[in-house]
Amino acid sequence: MNIINRELSWLSFNERVLQESMDPTVPLTERMRFLGIYSNNMDEFFRVRVANLKRLSVLKKQKVEGFNGDAEELYKEIRKVVMKQQLKFEDAFTLIQTEFEKDQIFMINEQEVNKDQLLILKNYYNEHLKHVVFPIILDKKNPLPKLRDYAIYLAVKIVENKNKTRFALIQIPGEYSRFFQLKGEKRIDYILIDDIIRLQLKEIFSIFEPVEISAYTFKFTRDAELDLDDDLSLSFFEKIEKSLKQRRKGDPVRFVYDSKMPKDLLNFLLKSLDLTIGNNTIPGGRYHNFKDFMSFPDFGMAKYRFQAQPPQAHPAFSKGKSHMDVVLEKDVLLHFPYQKFDHVVDLLREAALDPRVKDIKINIYRVAKNSEVMNALLASVFNGKQVTVIFELQARFDEENNLWWSNRLKEFGANVIYGVPNLKVHSKLLQIRRVKDGKDQFITYVGTGNFNEKTATIYSDLAVLSSERELSLEVSKIFKLLENNLERNIFRNLLVSPFNTRRKLFTLIDKEIAHAKSKKPAKIKIKINNLTDVKMIDKLYAAGKAGVKIELIVRGICCLKPGVKGLSENITAISLVDRYLEHARFVIFGNGGTPETYISSADWMERNLDQRIEVGAKILDPQIQAEIALIFDYQWRGSVKARSISANYKNLYSKRDLPPFHAQQQLFAHYKQLSEQIAQNTELL
């Protein structure tokens, strides 16, 4: 087999996240945060990918790509890998706790609290938690209720006497912080609210006069697939709403439980859920839903957090000029989170007030709950602009947020369009049209990441702002295409899925192959999140065999096997997992010494190339081409957080004959220096 299985490759990526929690150079709170990210990733993996695999396994002997076996056998292999990672996870958690203890910070449970702490915790429970804790007795008359994803449950065993045992269920409230701090004179203790509730079990169930009572955490994961039925009486909007309700009733795909849970209690739960040991079940430690650890406290100590790296002002916008006037003069490349996403919001706010601006068009995949972008668009509507917003309602796990914002914009008069039938709209486009002296002026934005000011602080993404006329007119065609149900057009400077992205990428790769065969320098540099498309992989293999040198930076899934004799000797692949989530996608073709550079919203996956609306743009400005080349160079030189990608999933750190080079830190230093230089020059003026 010439490809790596995508599920196993994804698990390898998530292990790289787990590695960050074990890295002693990462501050302690951040290490806890990586445990939370790992856990949250794993939840989504089971909800989506494993759920799909379970559906496939119904079809006996259903083969899967990149694996020598059927879907059921792959599921067993996944379970083995997950169990191994679970042990590493628990070791990492224990190690981090030990490091905190060196600074007199201790995690305690309900059996370790002293008398003074007991009083504080009892008061906290009575004042805050008591009103949101609703115990449910479980028996034949009261079967297990529908369990919620992302919730943590306490399964309670109540022993009244030798012949009488009851079971109960408590959902741990999610509206309060999972962590409660107890500060003393010489040490800080913290306790999870799971254990605060355990402290009160006898009181909660006092009516039964329990002789013995104990509680054990578990969590439950459901199939997250949206079932969009064929009811013609429902609009697409209504189908999404209906499917979101159905998602809460999806089939079970994972049950993670405290390995110390008594067998009678465990068997009762499994029987109620129609599960069996070894099938969708994973034993674990005392605590679950570590996604909450993404918000682990720093105890007021800066050393437990990453050193602050405030986003820098882009030099082009640092002189107080109009954002639109700046872009009309020269193309601008923004690199988040090193540079401010505020520039995008400020651009929209300026457009809302400018009487020359006539219309604004944008497509939305994910936005923040309290979105400044959306509020700026509302301001534009209030100021009489024609605002068109294309919402993708199938943005997994953000559907409800998108429904809410689309309703609000529509209510105030915006032109709201709900995606495209049978295709997700995943492109990141914005266009502002204003009229000056009777002529149209365009401000066009093509990006790799979402219009989300929250994720723009932790996702590394690129965006190009341009007034170049040909590029702008092509983006205008995209919006017309979205508004008029896929009216086809020809694009010269844009890569547009599902119309021409694959074909144009093949053509560009073929040019490099031709250069190699003519004994000319031939090189391709690719940075993407995921590489799974078999046809693209085969094309890269062909290019490598022809002598094209290929450098790949793939954050997540990589189904290509690099460095294999006779197949991919000329292909090298690394992955970067660090403070910021690498999310930008771009490719640089050597083109015989005159590089061609493209940024894109698309990964190299079949769904992104053939089943979604994705847009990439050719970079026309030489200076921006050089900036993107520098970004790739910095990341390729990375010798601190780079791992070599291989078919054996070892995730070994890249060995380079270079001094240590921390790519993300060096990039921040680069942008900070640019910003400071502009500030100094301004002072001199």
C-alpha positions as CSV (number, residue, x, y, z in Angstrom):
1,M,0.0,0.0,0.0
2,N,1.3,3.4,-1.0
3,I,-0.9,5.4,1.4
4,I,-1.3,5.7,5.2
5,N,-4.8,5.2,6.7
6,R,-6.4,8.5,7.5
7,E,-7.8,7.5,10.9
8,L,-4.5,6.1,12.1
9,S,-2.7,9.2,10.7
10,W,-5.2,11.4,12.7
11,L,-4.5,9.5,15.9
12,S,-0.8,10.1,15.2
13,F,-1.5,13.9,14.9
14,N,-3.4,13.9,18.2
15,E,-0.4,12.1,19.8
16,R,1.7,15.1,18.8
17,V,-0.8,17.3,20.8
18,L,-0.3,14.9,23.7
19,Q,3.5,15.3,23.3
20,E,3.1,19.0,24.0
21,S,1.6,18.2,27.4
22,M,4.8,16.2,28.2
23,D,7.2,18.8,27.0
24,P,9.0,20.3,30.1
25,T,9.7,23.5,28.2
26,V,6.0,24.2,27.9
27,P,4.5,26.1,31.0
28,L,2.5,23.9,33.3
29,T,-0.9,25.5,32.8
30,E,-0.4,25.3,29.0
31,R,0.5,21.6,29.4
32,M,-2.8,21.0,31.1
33,R,-4.4,23.0,28.3
34,F,-2.9,20.6,25.7
35,L,-4.4,17.7,27.6
36,G,-7.7,19.5,27.2
37,I,-7.2,20.0,23.5
38,Y,-6.2,16.3,23.1
39,S,-9.3,15.2,24.9
40,N,-11.6,17.6,22.9
41,N,-10.0,16.4,19.7
42,M,-10.6,12.8,20.7
43,D,-14.3,13.5,21.4
44,E,-14.8,14.9,18.0
45,F,-12.9,12.1,16.4
46,F,-15.2,9.5,17.9
47,R,-18.3,11.6,17.2
48,V,-17.5,11.9,13.5
49,R,-14.8,9.6,12.2
50,V,-15.4,6.5,14.4
51,A,-19.1,6.9,14.1
52,N,-18.7,6.8,10.3
53,L,-16.5,3.7,10.6
54,K,-19.1,2.0,12.8
55,R,-21.7,2.6,10.0
56,L,-19.2,1.1,7.5
57,S,-18.6,-1.9,9.7
58,V,-22.2,-3.0,9.2
59,L,-21.2,-3.8,5.7
60,K,-19.2,-6.9,6.3
61,K,-15.6,-7.0,4.8
62,Q,-15.9,-3.4,3.8
63,K,-12.3,-2.4,2.9
64,V,-10.8,0.9,4.0
65,E,-8.0,2.8,2.3
66,G,-4.5,2.5,3.7
67,F,-5.3,-0.4,6.0
68,N,-4.9,-4.2,5.5
69,G,-8.3,-5.2,6.8
70,D,-12.0,-4.2,6.9
71,A,-13.8,-1.4,8.8
72,E,-14.3,-3.6,11.9
73,E,-10.7,-4.6,12.1
74,L,-9.6,-1.0,11.7
75,Y,-11.9,-0.1,14.6
76,K,-10.1,-2.7,16.8
77,E,-6.8,-1.2,15.8
78,I,-8.0,2.3,16.6
79,R,-9.2,1.1,20.0
80,K,-5.7,-0.4,20.7
81,V,-4.0,2.9,19.8
82,V,-6.4,4.9,21.9
83,M,-5.9,2.7,24.9
84,K,-2.1,3.1,24.6
85,Q,-2.5,6.9,24.3
86,Q,-4.9,6.9,27.3
87,L,-2.0,5.5,29.4
88,K,0.3,8.2,28.2
89,F,-2.4,10.8,28.9
90,E,-2.7,9.6,32.5
91,D,1.1,9.6,32.9
92,A,1.2,13.2,31.6
93,F,-1.5,14.3,34.0
94,T,0.3,12.7,37.0
95,L,3.6,14.3,35.9
96,I,2.1,17.8,35.6
97,Q,0.5,17.4,39.0
98,T,3.9,16.5,40.5
99,E,5.4,19.6,38.9
100,F,2.7,21.8,40.5
101,E,3.3,20.2,43.8
102,K,6.9,21.4,43.8
103,D,5.4,24.9,43.9
104,Q,3.0,23.9,46.7
105,I,0.0,23.6,44.5
106,F,-2.0,20.5,45.1
107,M,-4.9,18.8,43.6
108,I,-7.0,17.2,46.3
109,N,-10.1,15.1,46.3
110,E,-13.1,14.9,48.7
111,Q,-11.2,12.5,51.1
112,E,-8.3,15.0,51.5
113,V,-10.0,18.2,52.6
114,N,-9.4,19.5,56.1
115,K,-12.1,20.8,58.4
116,D,-11.8,24.4,57.3
117,Q,-11.9,23.5,53.7
118,L,-14.9,21.2,54.3
119,L,-16.9,24.1,55.6
120,I,-15.9,26.4,52.6
121,L,-16.9,23.7,50.1
122,K,-20.2,22.9,51.9
123,N,-21.1,26.6,51.7
124,Y,-20.1,26.8,48.1
125,Y,-22.2,23.7,47.3
126,N,-25.2,25.1,49.1
127,E,-24.9,28.6,47.6
128,H,-24.1,27.6,44.0
129,L,-24.3,24.0,43.1
130,K,-27.2,22.7,45.1
131,H,-29.7,24.5,42.8
132,V,-28.3,23.0,39.6
133,V,-27.6,19.4,40.8
134,F,-30.6,17.1,40.0
135,P,-30.0,13.5,41.0
136,I,-32.0,10.8,39.0
137,I,-32.7,7.4,40.6
138,L,-32.1,4.6,38.1
139,D,-34.2,1.4,38.1
140,K,-36.5,-0.6,35.9
141,K,-39.2,2.1,36.2
142,N,-36.8,4.9,35.6
143,P,-34.5,3.9,32.7
144,L,-31.3,5.8,31.9
145,P,-32.3,9.2,30.4
146,K,-30.9,10.4,27.1
147,L,-27.3,11.4,27.9
148,R,-25.7,14.5,26.5
149,D,-22.5,14.8,24.6
150,Y,-19.8,16.9,26.3
151,A,-21.4,16.4,29.7
152,I,-19.8,14.7,32.7
153,Y,-21.8,12.3,34.8
154,L,-21.5,10.7,38.2
155,A,-22.8,7.2,38.4
156,V,-23.7,6.7,42.1
157,K,-24.0,3.4,44.0
158,I,-26.1,3.7,47.2
159,V,-25.9,0.7,49.6
160,E,-28.8,0.8,52.2
161,N,-28.2,-2.6,53.6
162,K,-26.9,-6.0,52.6
163,N,-29.9,-6.7,50.5
164,K,-30.7,-3.2,49.1
165,T,-28.6,-1.3,46.6
166,R,-29.7,1.6,44.4
167,F,-28.1,3.3,41.5
168,A,-28.4,7.0,40.6
169,L,-27.1,9.5,38.1
170,I,-25.9,13.1,38.6
171,Q,-24.9,15.4,35.7
172,I,-22.1,17.7,36.7
173,P,-23.2,21.3,36.0
174,G,-21.3,22.9,33.2
175,E,-22.2,26.5,34.0
176,Y,-19.5,26.7,36.7
177,S,-15.7,26.4,36.5
178,R,-14.6,22.8,36.9
179,F,-11.9,24.0,39.3
180,F,-12.3,25.5,42.8
181,Q,-9.3,27.1,44.5
182,L,-8.6,26.9,48.2
183,K,-5.7,29.2,49.1
184,G,-3.8,28.7,52.4
185,E,-0.9,30.5,53.9
186,K,1.8,28.1,52.6
187,R,0.0,26.2,49.8
188,I,-2.8,26.4,47.2
189,D,-5.2,23.5,46.9
190,Y,-7.6,23.0,44.1
191,I,-10.5,20.6,43.8
192,L,-12.8,19.6,40.9
193,I,-16.5,20.2,41.3
194,D,-16.9,16.4,40.7
195,D,-15.4,15.9,44.2
196,I,-17.3,18.8,45.8
197,I,-20.5,16.9,44.8
198,R,-19.0,13.7,46.1
199,L,-18.6,15.4,49.4
200,Q,-22.4,16.0,49.6
201,L,-23.5,12.5,48.4
202,K,-24.9,11.4,51.8
203,E,-26.8,14.6,52.1
204,I,-28.1,14.5,48.6
205,F,-29.4,11.0,49.1
206,S,-30.2,11.3,52.8
207,I,-33.7,10.0,52.3
208,F,-32.3,6.5,51.7
209,E,-30.1,6.5,54.8
210,P,-27.2,5.1,53.0
211,V,-24.7,2.8,54.8
212,E,-22.2,3.2,51.9
213,I,-22.2,5.6,49.0
214,S,-19.7,6.2,46.1
215,A,-19.7,7.9,42.7
216,Y,-17.7,7.3,39.5
217,T,-17.4,9.6,36.5
218,F,-18.2,8.6,33.0
219,K,-18.8,10.4,29.7
220,F,-20.7,9.4,26.6
221,T,-20.1,10.2,23.0
222,R,-22.8,10.0,20.2
223,D,-22.7,9.9,16.4
224,A,-22.6,13.6,15.3
225,E,-23.8,13.1,11.7
226,L,-26.6,15.4,10.7
227,D,-29.5,13.5,9.1
228,L,-30.9,15.8,6.5
229,D,-34.1,14.1,5.5
230,D,-35.9,14.4,2.2
231,D,-39.0,16.2,3.6
232,L,-39.8,18.6,0.8
233,S,-42.1,20.7,3.1
234,L,-39.1,21.8,5.1
235,S,-36.6,24.5,4.1
236,F,-32.9,23.9,4.4
237,F,-32.9,26.1,7.5
238,E,-35.7,24.0,9.1
239,K,-33.9,20.7,8.2
240,I,-30.8,21.9,10.0
241,E,-32.8,22.8,13.0
242,K,-34.5,19.4,13.0
243,S,-31.2,17.5,12.5
244,L,-29.6,19.3,15.4
245,K,-32.3,17.9,17.7
246,Q,-31.8,14.4,16.2
247,R,-28.0,14.6,16.8
248,R,-28.7,14.5,20.5
249,K,-30.2,11.1,20.0
250,G,-27.4,9.7,17.8
251,D,-26.1,6.1,18.3
252,P,-23.4,5.6,21.0
253,V,-19.8,5.5,19.7
254,R,-17.8,5.8,22.9
255,F,-18.3,5.2,26.7
256,V,-15.4,6.2,28.8
257,Y,-15.6,5.3,32.5
258,D,-13.7,5.1,35.8
259,S,-11.9,1.8,35.8
260,K,-12.7,1.5,39.5
261,M,-16.4,1.5,38.9
262,P,-18.1,-1.5,40.6
263,K,-19.1,-4.2,38.1
264,D,-22.8,-4.2,39.0
265,L,-23.0,-0.4,38.4
266,L,-21.0,-0.7,35.2
267,N,-23.1,-3.6,33.9
268,F,-26.3,-1.7,34.7
269,L,-25.1,1.3,32.7
270,L,-23.9,-0.7,29.7
271,K,-27.1,-2.7,29.6
272,S,-29.1,0.5,29.7
273,L,-27.1,1.9,26.8
274,D,-27.1,-1.4,24.9
275,L,-23.3,-1.6,25.0
276,T,-20.8,-4.4,25.9
277,I,-17.3,-4.3,27.4
278,G,-14.8,-3.9,24.7
279,N,-17.2,-2.5,22.2
280,N,-17.3,1.3,22.3
281,T,-16.1,1.2,25.9
282,I,-12.8,2.5,27.2
283,P,-11.7,2.3,30.9
284,G,-10.0,5.4,32.2
285,G,-9.1,7.3,35.3
286,R,-11.1,9.0,38.0
287,Y,-11.8,12.2,36.0
288,H,-13.2,12.6,32.5
289,N,-14.1,15.4,30.0
290,F,-10.6,16.9,30.1
291,K,-11.7,19.4,27.6
292,D,-12.5,21.6,30.6
293,F,-8.7,21.6,31.3
294,M,-8.4,23.9,28.3
295,S,-9.5,26.5,30.9
296,F,-7.1,25.4,33.7
297,P,-6.2,28.2,36.1
298,D,-2.8,29.8,36.3
299,F,-3.1,30.5,40.0
300,G,-2.1,34.1,39.4
301,M,1.4,33.1,38.3
302,A,2.6,34.3,34.9
303,K,5.2,31.6,34.7
304,Y,2.5,29.0,34.2
305,R,1.4,30.7,31.0
306,F,3.1,31.3,27.6
307,Q,4.8,34.6,27.6
308,A,2.5,37.2,26.2
309,Q,2.7,37.8,22.4
310,P,0.3,40.6,21.7
311,P,-0.8,40.7,18.0
312,Q,1.2,43.4,16.2
313,A,-0.2,46.2,14.0
314,H,0.5,45.7,10.3
315,P,3.0,48.3,9.2
316,A,0.7,49.4,6.3
317,F,-2.0,50.3,8.8
318,S,0.1,51.9,11.5
319,K,0.1,55.5,10.2
320,G,-3.5,56.2,10.8
321,K,-4.6,56.1,7.2
322,S,-7.9,54.8,6.0
323,H,-7.8,51.0,5.7
324,M,-9.5,51.1,2.4
325,D,-7.2,53.8,1.0
326,V,-4.2,51.7,2.1
327,V,-5.5,48.6,0.2
328,L,-6.3,50.7,-2.8
329,E,-2.6,51.7,-3.0
330,K,-1.1,48.3,-2.3
331,D,-1.9,44.7,-1.5
332,V,-1.6,43.7,2.1
333,L,-0.9,40.3,3.7
334,L,-2.2,39.7,7.2
335,H,-0.8,36.8,9.3
336,F,-2.9,36.0,12.3
337,P,-2.3,35.8,15.3
338,Y,1.0,37.5,14.9
339,Q,-0.8,40.5,13.4
340,K,-4.1,42.0,14.5
341,F,-7.4,40.6,13.3
342,D,-8.7,44.0,14.5
343,H,-7.6,45.3,11.1
344,V,-10.4,43.3,9.5
345,V,-13.0,44.5,12.0
346,D,-11.7,48.1,11.5
347,L,-12.0,47.8,7.7
348,L,-15.7,46.7,8.1
349,R,-16.4,49.5,10.5
350,E,-14.9,52.0,8.2
351,A,-17.0,50.5,5.3
352,A,-20.1,50.8,7.4
353,L,-19.6,54.6,7.8
354,D,-18.2,55.5,4.3
355,P,-21.1,56.9,2.2
356,R,-19.3,55.8,-1.0
357,V,-19.6,52.1,0.0
358,K,-22.6,50.6,-1.7
359,D,-22.4,46.9,-0.9
360,I,-20.6,44.4,1.2
361,K,-20.5,40.6,0.5
362,I,-19.1,38.0,2.8
363,N,-19.3,34.2,3.3
364,I,-19.4,32.8,6.8
365,Y,-18.3,29.4,8.0
366,R,-17.6,30.0,11.7
367,V,-17.9,33.2,13.7
368,A,-17.5,34.1,17.3
369,K,-20.6,34.1,19.5
370,N,-20.2,37.7,20.3
371,S,-18.9,38.6,16.9
372,E,-17.5,42.0,16.2
373,V,-17.5,41.1,12.5
374,M,-21.3,40.4,12.6
375,N,-21.9,43.6,14.5
376,A,-19.9,45.6,12.0
377,L,-22.1,44.1,9.2
378,L,-25.2,45.0,11.2
379,A,-23.9,48.6,11.4
380,S,-23.5,48.6,7.6
381,V,-27.2,47.5,7.2
382,F,-28.3,50.3,9.6
383,N,-26.3,52.7,7.4
384,G,-28.1,51.7,4.2
385,K,-25.5,49.4,2.6
386,Q,-26.6,46.4,0.7
387,V,-25.1,43.5,2.8
388,T,-25.1,40.0,1.5
389,V,-24.0,37.2,3.8
390,I,-23.7,33.6,2.7
391,F,-24.0,31.4,5.8
392,E,-22.8,27.8,5.8
393,L,-25.3,26.1,8.1
394,Q,-23.5,22.7,8.1
395,A,-20.4,24.1,9.9
396,R,-20.0,21.1,12.2
397,F,-20.8,22.0,15.8
398,D,-21.3,25.7,15.0
399,E,-24.7,25.2,13.3
400,E,-26.7,26.7,16.2
401,N,-24.5,29.8,16.3
402,N,-24.8,30.4,12.6
403,L,-28.5,29.9,12.8
404,W,-28.7,32.6,15.4
405,W,-26.6,35.2,13.6
406,S,-28.3,34.5,10.3
407,N,-31.7,35.2,11.9
408,R,-30.5,38.4,13.4
409,L,-29.0,39.8,10.2
410,K,-32.1,38.8,8.2
411,E,-34.3,40.5,10.8
412,F,-32.6,43.8,10.2
413,G,-32.6,43.7,6.5
414,A,-29.4,41.9,5.3
415,N,-29.6,39.6,2.3
416,V,-29.0,36.2,3.9
417,I,-28.3,33.1,1.7
418,Y,-28.1,29.6,3.2
419,G,-25.2,28.1,1.4
420,V,-25.4,26.0,-1.7
421,P,-27.4,22.8,-2.1
422,N,-25.3,19.6,-1.8
423,L,-22.0,21.6,-1.3
424,K,-20.5,23.2,1.8
425,V,-19.3,26.7,1.4
426,H,-15.9,26.7,3.1
427,S,-14.2,29.6,1.3
428,K,-13.2,32.8,3.3
429,L,-14.2,35.7,1.1
430,L,-15.1,39.3,1.7
431,Q,-15.7,42.1,-0.8
432,I,-16.5,45.7,-0.4
433,R,-17.6,47.8,-3.3
434,R,-17.6,51.6,-3.2
435,V,-18.1,54.1,-6.0
436,K,-15.8,57.1,-6.4
437,D,-16.2,59.5,-9.3
438,G,-18.7,57.2,-10.9
439,K,-16.2,54.2,-10.9
440,D,-16.4,51.0,-8.9
441,Q,-13.6,50.4,-6.4
442,F,-13.2,46.9,-4.9
443,I,-11.6,45.9,-1.6
444,T,-11.2,42.1,-1.8
445,Y,-10.3,39.7,1.0
446,V,-9.2,36.1,0.4
447,G,-8.2,34.1,3.4
448,T,-7.4,30.7,4.8
449,G,-9.2,31.1,8.1
450,N,-12.6,32.0,9.4
451,F,-13.9,35.5,10.2
452,N,-13.7,34.8,13.9
453,E,-11.8,37.2,16.1
454,K,-11.6,34.5,18.9
455,T,-10.0,31.8,16.9
456,A,-7.8,34.4,15.2
457,T,-5.9,34.6,18.5
458,I,-4.9,30.9,18.5
459,Y,-5.1,29.8,14.8
460,S,-2.3,30.7,12.5
461,D,-3.9,31.9,9.2
462,L,-3.2,34.2,6.2
463,A,-5.4,36.7,4.4
464,V,-4.7,38.9,1.4
465,L,-6.4,42.2,1.0
466,S,-6.3,43.5,-2.6
467,S,-7.8,46.0,-4.9
468,E,-6.3,44.4,-8.0
469,R,-9.1,44.6,-10.6
470,E,-8.8,41.2,-12.3
471,L,-8.7,39.4,-8.9
472,S,-11.6,41.4,-7.6
473,L,-13.7,40.8,-10.6
474,E,-13.1,37.0,-10.3
475,V,-14.1,37.1,-6.6
476,S,-17.3,39.0,-7.7
477,K,-18.0,36.1,-10.0
478,I,-17.7,33.8,-7.0
479,F,-20.4,35.7,-5.1
480,K,-22.6,35.8,-8.2
481,L,-22.1,32.0,-8.4
482,L,-23.2,31.6,-4.8
483,E,-26.2,33.9,-5.2
484,N,-27.3,32.3,-8.5
485,N,-27.0,28.7,-7.7
486,L,-23.6,27.8,-9.2
487,E,-23.5,29.8,-12.4
488,R,-20.2,28.6,-14.0
489,N,-17.4,30.9,-14.8
490,I,-13.8,30.8,-16.0
491,F,-11.2,31.8,-13.4
492,R,-7.6,32.7,-14.2
493,N,-6.2,33.8,-10.8
494,L,-8.4,31.8,-8.5
495,L,-8.5,28.1,-7.5
496,V,-12.2,27.4,-7.1
497,S,-13.4,24.0,-5.9
498,P,-15.1,22.0,-7.2
499,F,-14.6,23.6,-10.6
500,N,-10.9,24.0,-11.3
501,T,-8.7,23.5,-8.2
502,R,-7.7,19.9,-8.9
503,R,-7.1,20.6,-12.6
504,K,-5.0,23.7,-12.0
505,L,-2.9,22.1,-9.3
506,F,-2.3,19.1,-11.6
507,T,-1.2,21.5,-14.3
508,L,1.2,23.4,-12.0
509,I,2.7,20.1,-10.8
510,D,3.1,18.9,-14.4
511,K,5.1,22.1,-15.1
512,E,7.5,21.2,-12.3
513,I,7.8,17.7,-13.7
514,A,8.6,19.1,-17.1
515,H,11.3,21.3,-15.5
516,A,12.8,18.3,-13.7
517,K,12.9,16.2,-16.9
518,S,14.6,19.1,-18.7
519,K,17.3,19.1,-15.9
520,K,16.1,22.4,-14.6
521,P,15.5,23.2,-10.9
522,A,12.1,21.9,-9.9
523,K,10.6,22.4,-6.4
524,I,7.2,22.5,-4.7
525,K,6.7,23.7,-1.1
526,I,3.3,22.9,0.4
527,K,1.7,23.9,3.7
528,I,-1.7,22.4,4.5
529,N,-3.6,20.9,7.4
530,N,-4.5,17.6,5.8
531,L,-3.3,15.5,2.8
532,T,-5.6,12.6,2.1
533,D,-6.7,12.8,-1.6
534,V,-5.3,9.7,-3.3
535,K,-5.1,11.3,-6.8
536,M,-3.1,14.3,-5.4
537,I,-0.8,11.9,-3.5
538,D,-0.2,9.9,-6.6
539,K,0.5,13.1,-8.5
540,L,3.1,14.1,-5.9
541,Y,4.7,10.6,-6.0
542,A,5.0,11.0,-9.8
543,A,6.6,14.5,-9.4
544,G,9.0,13.1,-6.8
545,K,10.0,10.2,-9.1
546,A,10.6,12.7,-11.9
547,G,13.1,14.6,-9.7
548,V,10.9,17.4,-8.3
549,K,12.0,18.2,-4.7
550,I,8.9,18.4,-2.5
551,E,8.8,19.8,1.0
552,L,5.5,19.2,2.9
553,I,4.4,20.8,6.1
554,V,1.2,19.0,7.2
555,R,-0.3,19.8,10.6
556,G,-2.8,16.9,10.8
557,I,-3.5,13.9,8.6
558,C,-0.9,12.9,6.1
559,C,-1.7,9.8,4.0
560,L,1.4,10.2,1.8
561,K,4.4,8.1,2.8
562,P,7.5,10.3,2.5
563,G,11.1,9.1,2.1
564,V,10.2,5.7,0.7
565,K,12.8,4.2,-1.7
566,G,11.5,3.9,-5.2
567,L,8.4,5.9,-4.3
568,S,9.1,9.2,-2.5
569,E,12.8,9.7,-1.9
570,N,12.4,13.3,-3.0
571,I,9.5,14.0,-0.6
572,T,10.1,15.2,2.9
573,A,7.2,15.9,5.3
574,I,7.1,17.5,8.8
575,S,4.4,18.5,11.2
576,L,4.4,21.5,13.5
577,V,2.3,21.4,16.7
578,D,2.9,24.4,19.0
579,R,1.3,27.2,20.8
580,Y,-0.7,28.3,17.8
581,L,-2.8,25.9,15.7
582,E,-1.2,25.9,12.2
583,H,-4.2,26.5,9.9
584,A,-2.8,28.4,6.9
585,R,-2.8,26.6,3.5
586,F,-0.5,27.7,0.7
587,V,1.7,26.3,-2.0
588,I,4.8,27.6,-3.7
589,F,5.8,26.3,-7.1
590,G,9.4,26.9,-8.2
591,N,8.3,27.6,-11.8
592,G,11.8,27.7,-13.2
593,G,13.0,30.5,-10.9
594,T,9.9,32.6,-11.1
595,P,7.8,31.3,-8.2
596,E,4.1,31.0,-8.3
597,T,2.4,31.2,-5.0
598,Y,-1.2,30.4,-4.0
599,I,-3.1,30.7,-0.7
600,S,-6.3,28.7,-0.2
601,S,-9.1,27.7,2.1
602,A,-8.8,24.1,0.9
603,D,-6.9,21.2,2.2
604,W,-5.9,18.5,-0.2
605,M,-8.8,16.2,0.6
606,E,-11.4,14.8,-1.7
607,R,-14.2,16.7,0.0
608,N,-12.3,20.0,-0.3
609,L,-11.4,19.6,-3.9
610,D,-14.6,18.0,-5.2
611,Q,-17.4,18.5,-2.7
612,R,-17.1,22.1,-1.3
613,I,-16.9,25.6,-2.4
614,E,-13.2,26.5,-1.7
615,V,-11.3,29.5,-3.0
616,G,-7.6,30.0,-3.4
617,A,-5.9,33.0,-4.9
618,K,-2.7,33.5,-6.9
619,I,-0.4,36.0,-5.1
620,L,0.3,38.8,-7.6
621,D,2.4,41.1,-5.4
622,P,6.1,40.1,-5.4
623,Q,6.6,41.4,-1.9
624,I,3.8,39.3,-0.5
625,Q,5.2,36.3,-2.4
626,A,8.5,36.9,-0.5
627,E,6.7,37.2,2.8
628,I,5.0,33.8,2.3
629,A,8.3,32.3,1.2
630,L,9.8,33.6,4.5
631,I,7.0,32.0,6.5
632,F,7.6,28.6,4.9
633,D,11.4,29.0,5.4
634,Y,11.0,29.8,9.1
635,Q,8.7,26.8,9.6
636,W,10.8,24.4,7.6
637,R,13.8,25.4,9.6
638,G,11.9,24.7,12.8
639,S,14.0,22.4,15.0
640,V,12.1,22.7,18.3
641,K,8.5,21.8,17.5
642,A,8.8,20.0,14.1
643,R,8.1,16.2,13.9
644,S,9.0,14.0,11.0
645,I,6.0,12.4,9.4
646,S,6.5,8.7,8.6
647,A,4.5,5.6,7.9
648,N,5.4,4.1,11.4
649,Y,3.6,6.9,13.3
650,K,6.6,7.5,15.6
651,N,6.4,11.3,15.7
652,L,10.1,11.7,16.2
653,Y,11.3,15.3,16.5
654,S,13.1,16.5,13.4
655,K,16.9,16.2,13.7
656,R,18.7,19.1,12.0
657,D,22.3,20.0,11.9
658,L,21.3,23.5,12.9
659,P,21.1,25.5,16.2
660,P,17.6,25.3,17.8
661,F,15.1,27.3,15.9
662,H,11.6,27.9,17.3
663,A,9.6,28.8,14.3
664,Q,6.6,30.4,16.0
665,Q,8.7,32.4,18.4
666,Q,10.9,33.6,15.6
667,L,7.9,34.6,13.5
668,F,6.5,36.7,16.3
669,A,9.9,38.4,16.8
670,H,10.0,39.1,13.0
671,Y,6.6,40.8,13.1
672,K,7.3,42.7,16.3
673,Q,10.5,44.0,14.8
674,L,8.6,45.2,11.7
675,S,6.1,47.0,13.9
676,E,8.7,48.6,16.1
677,Q,10.6,49.9,13.0
678,I,7.5,51.6,11.7
679,A,6.9,53.1,15.1
680,Q,10.4,54.5,15.3
681,N,10.2,55.9,11.9
682,T,6.9,57.6,12.7
683,E,8.5,59.2,15.8
684,L,11.4,60.6,13.8
685,L,8.9,62.3,11.5
